[in-house]
Amino acid sequence: MSVSPTGGAPHSALEDIQALLTGALFFGFGIVLLKQAHLLTGGTAGAAVLIRYMSGWPTGSVLFAINLPFYLFALQVMGLKFTLRTALAVTLVSVLVDWIPAWIEIGAVQPIFAAILGGSSAGIGILIFIRHKASLGGFNVLSLYIQQSFGWRAGMVQLAFDLVILVFGLEVTGPTLAALSVLGAIALNAVIAVNHRDGRYHAG
């Protein structure tokens, strides 16, 4: 028998910090795995990886810069606490996506496996952010706002945004890797769509 919670005690500051770090580790590892297979992902992280492929600039620095304009939108529509947590989450991910490759060496990875595991790991990271009233900025903020305002599933809205990024990356990756990148985006957003619904989780 499943029980849908109708309430819950707010998370403590320590719990929020631990969750944001854990979410950043899951998301960062997912992005590193996708990059190792030369795959893309969606959202601002996908845009940062795409710019990295094209320019050689560090993924973390680009991700941090891309998200700066979205903080004003988040502050206006989601509030100060959400914006501060999101800024912390983005900062952690921006650092970790450049540091994780120095901590773990991935010699070779099968692209289909990388798409599924990398996408799912990134999705788990975002889910942890959401459940602690944060996001990864960018399109993730817009997706959460649309779900709260119109009831559309955040995972499905995010997937639509992600597919736009992947279309732009088609010329860089080629059709085969682009198709596998779509698989990774589906895996990522399936985690959010299945596990994040209004009314299922109220601790914040």
C-alpha positions as CSV (number, residue, x, y, z in Angstrom):
1,M,0.0,0.0,0.0
2,S,1.4,3.4,-1.0
3,V,0.9,6.4,1.2
4,S,1.0,9.9,-0.3
5,P,2.3,12.3,2.4
6,T,0.2,15.3,3.2
7,G,2.7,17.2,5.3
8,G,6.1,17.1,6.8
9,A,8.6,18.9,8.9
10,P,10.8,21.3,7.1
11,H,14.4,20.3,6.4
12,S,17.0,21.7,8.6
13,A,19.8,23.9,7.2
14,L,22.3,21.0,7.7
15,E,19.9,18.6,5.8
16,D,19.6,21.1,2.9
17,I,23.4,21.5,2.7
18,Q,24.0,17.8,2.7
19,A,21.3,17.3,0.1
20,L,22.6,20.0,-2.2
21,L,26.1,18.5,-2.1
22,T,24.7,15.0,-2.8
23,G,22.6,16.3,-5.6
24,A,25.6,18.1,-7.1
25,L,27.7,14.9,-6.9
26,F,25.0,12.9,-8.7
27,F,24.5,15.5,-11.3
28,G,28.2,16.2,-11.8
29,F,29.0,12.5,-12.2
30,G,26.2,12.1,-14.7
31,I,27.5,15.0,-16.8
32,V,31.1,13.7,-16.7
33,L,29.9,10.2,-17.8
34,L,28.0,11.8,-20.7
35,K,31.0,13.9,-21.7
36,Q,33.2,10.8,-21.6
37,A,31.0,9.2,-24.2
38,H,30.9,12.5,-26.2
39,L,27.2,12.9,-25.5
40,L,25.2,16.0,-24.8
41,T,22.5,16.8,-22.3
42,G,19.8,19.4,-22.1
43,G,19.3,22.6,-20.2
44,T,22.0,25.1,-19.3
45,A,24.3,22.2,-18.5
46,G,23.8,20.9,-22.0
47,A,24.5,24.4,-23.4
48,A,27.7,24.6,-21.3
49,V,28.9,21.2,-22.6
50,L,28.1,22.2,-26.2
51,I,30.1,25.4,-25.8
52,R,32.9,23.4,-24.2
53,Y,33.0,21.1,-27.3
54,M,33.0,24.2,-29.6
55,S,35.4,26.4,-27.7
56,G,37.4,24.3,-25.2
57,W,36.3,26.5,-22.3
58,P,35.8,24.8,-19.0
59,T,32.3,23.4,-18.6
60,G,31.9,24.5,-15.0
61,S,32.8,28.1,-15.7
62,V,30.5,28.3,-18.7
63,L,27.7,26.7,-16.7
64,F,28.1,29.2,-13.9
65,A,28.1,32.2,-16.3
66,I,25.1,31.0,-18.3
67,N,23.0,30.7,-15.1
68,L,23.6,34.3,-13.8
69,P,20.7,35.9,-15.7
70,F,18.2,33.3,-14.5
71,Y,18.7,34.2,-10.8
72,L,16.8,37.4,-11.3
73,F,13.8,35.5,-12.7
74,A,14.0,32.9,-9.9
75,L,14.1,35.7,-7.3
76,Q,11.0,37.3,-8.8
77,V,8.8,34.2,-9.2
78,M,10.2,31.6,-6.7
79,G,11.5,33.8,-3.8
80,L,14.8,34.5,-2.1
81,K,15.3,31.2,-0.3
82,F,14.8,29.2,-3.5
83,T,17.2,31.5,-5.4
84,L,19.9,31.2,-2.8
85,R,19.7,27.4,-2.7
86,T,19.7,27.3,-6.5
87,A,22.8,29.6,-6.6
88,L,24.5,27.2,-4.2
89,A,23.5,24.2,-6.2
90,V,24.8,25.7,-9.5
91,T,28.0,26.7,-7.8
92,L,28.6,23.2,-6.5
93,V,27.9,21.6,-9.9
94,S,30.0,24.2,-11.7
95,V,33.0,23.2,-9.5
96,L,32.4,19.5,-9.5
97,V,32.0,18.9,-13.3
98,D,35.6,20.2,-13.6
99,W,37.0,18.5,-10.5
100,I,35.4,15.0,-10.8
101,P,37.5,14.0,-13.8
102,A,40.6,14.5,-11.6
103,W,39.1,12.2,-8.9
104,I,37.9,9.3,-11.1
105,E,39.4,8.0,-14.4
106,I,36.9,6.5,-16.8
107,G,38.9,4.7,-19.5
108,A,36.0,3.7,-21.8
109,V,32.3,3.6,-21.5
110,Q,29.7,2.1,-23.9
111,P,27.6,5.1,-25.2
112,I,24.2,3.6,-24.6
113,F,25.1,2.7,-21.0
114,A,26.5,6.2,-20.6
115,A,23.3,7.8,-21.9
116,I,21.1,5.8,-19.5
117,L,23.3,5.9,-16.4
118,G,24.6,9.4,-17.0
119,G,21.1,10.8,-17.7
120,S,19.6,8.9,-14.7
121,S,22.3,10.1,-12.4
122,A,21.8,13.7,-13.5
123,G,18.1,13.3,-13.0
124,I,18.5,12.0,-9.5
125,G,20.7,15.1,-8.7
126,I,18.0,17.4,-10.0
127,L,15.3,15.5,-8.1
128,I,17.2,16.0,-4.9
129,F,17.5,19.7,-5.6
130,I,13.8,20.0,-6.2
131,R,12.9,18.2,-3.0
132,H,15.0,20.7,-1.1
133,K,13.4,23.7,-2.8
134,A,16.2,24.4,-5.2
135,S,17.0,23.8,-8.8
136,L,19.9,23.8,-11.3
137,G,18.9,27.2,-12.6
138,G,18.1,28.0,-16.2
139,F,15.4,26.0,-17.8
140,N,15.0,24.0,-14.6
141,V,13.6,27.1,-12.9
142,L,11.2,27.7,-15.8
143,S,10.0,24.1,-15.7
144,L,9.3,24.2,-12.0
145,Y,7.5,27.6,-12.3
146,I,5.4,26.2,-15.2
147,Q,4.5,23.1,-13.1
148,Q,3.5,25.3,-10.1
149,S,1.5,27.7,-12.3
150,F,-0.2,25.4,-14.8
151,G,0.2,21.9,-13.5
152,W,2.3,20.7,-16.4
153,R,4.8,18.0,-15.3
154,A,8.2,19.6,-14.7
155,G,10.0,16.6,-16.2
156,M,8.0,16.8,-19.5
157,V,8.5,20.6,-19.8
158,Q,12.2,20.2,-19.1
159,L,12.4,17.5,-21.8
160,A,11.0,19.9,-24.3
161,F,13.6,22.5,-23.5
162,D,16.3,19.8,-23.5
163,L,15.4,18.6,-27.0
164,V,15.9,22.1,-28.3
165,I,19.5,22.1,-27.0
166,L,20.1,18.7,-28.5
167,V,18.9,19.8,-31.9
168,F,21.5,22.6,-31.8
169,G,24.1,20.1,-30.9
170,L,23.3,17.8,-33.8
171,E,26.0,19.4,-36.0
172,V,28.6,18.9,-33.3
173,T,27.9,15.3,-32.3
174,G,26.5,13.8,-35.5
175,P,23.2,11.8,-35.8
176,T,24.2,8.7,-33.8
177,L,25.5,10.5,-30.8
178,A,22.7,13.0,-31.0
179,A,20.2,10.1,-30.9
180,L,21.9,8.7,-27.8
181,S,22.0,12.1,-26.3
182,V,18.2,12.2,-26.7
183,L,18.1,8.8,-24.9
184,G,20.1,10.4,-22.0
185,A,17.7,13.3,-21.9
186,I,14.7,11.0,-21.7
187,A,16.4,9.0,-18.9
188,L,17.1,12.2,-17.0
189,N,13.6,13.7,-17.3
190,A,11.9,10.3,-16.7
191,V,13.4,10.4,-13.2
192,I,11.9,13.8,-12.6
193,A,8.5,13.1,-14.3
194,V,7.9,9.8,-12.4
195,N,9.2,10.9,-9.0
196,H,8.2,14.6,-8.7
197,R,4.5,15.3,-8.5
198,D,2.7,18.0,-6.5
199,G,1.2,16.5,-3.4
200,R,3.8,13.7,-3.0
201,Y,6.5,15.5,-1.0
202,H,6.0,18.5,1.3
203,A,9.0,18.8,3.5
204,G,11.0,21.9,2.5
